Amino acid sequence: MSEDLDAVQANRIDTGLEPVNGDAFDANALGSEPSSQRFSSVLAPAMAIASMCSSVQLGAALSRPVMIRYGTLSTTWLRLCFAGLVLAIAMRPPLHAYSRQRWIAALVLGSAMAGMMLCYFEAVQRVPLGLGVAISFIGPLFVAMAGIRKFRMLVWCGPWWRWSASS
């Protein structure tokens, strides 16, 4: 019996049946896209969002003991220095080639990030950690929702709106 199965799989035996489009052995059974494109268009963004959300939570949780021991200003300074170091190592920017305008833009962006992080850490010391993270996430969420041009893309917000209206 195993020999017959091997022969059928190798297309050495004519079964008289035509292959069906979209069957389980068809690479494009779920649509016209290959599986790697389906992964990149559906699963990869979902995994990116999940990893970003978990890194925000993990970063906040790891920062909490440092804030208690050293204070919010020192924690903000340490976190920004560490982020800048990691970014400089990962990206290796050509610092000597930057114009004055680019340095000013970087200084303004860094100052805004420092102010935002300082306010966030001050808030987390006064309210529960989960609430602080949730409130800080609302701003980018509303910006993303405002940038959506098709109403049907707001479907993912549906349960959130019902939850917030009921509480």
Stockholm file with secondary structure:
# STOCKHOLM 1.0

chainA/1-167         MSEDLDAVQANRIDTGLEPVNGDAFDANALGSEPSSQRFSSVLAPAMAIASMCSSVQLGAALSRPVMIRYGTLSTTWLRLCFAGLVLAIAMRPPLHAYSRQRWIAALVLGSAMAGMMLCYFEAVQRVPLGLGVAISFIGPLFVAMAGIRKFRMLVWCGPWWRWSASS
#=GR chainA/1-167 SS CHHHHHHHHTTCSCCSCCCCTTCTTCTTTTSSSCHHHHIIIIIHHHHHHHHHHHHHHHHHHHHHHHHHHHCHHHHHHHHHHHHHHHHHHHHCCCGGGCCHHHHHHHHHHHHHHHHHHHHHHHHHHHSCHHHHHHHHHHHHHHHHHHTCCSGGGGGGGHHHHHHHHHC
#=GC SS_cons         CHHHHHHHHTTCSCCSCCCCTTCTTCTTTTSSSCHHHHIIIIIHHHHHHHHHHHHHHHHHHHHHHHHHHHCHHHHHHHHHHHHHHHHHHHHCCCGGGCCHHHHHHHHHHHHHHHHHHHHHHHHHHHSCHHHHHHHHHHHHHHHHHHTCCSGGGGGGGHHHHHHHHHC
//
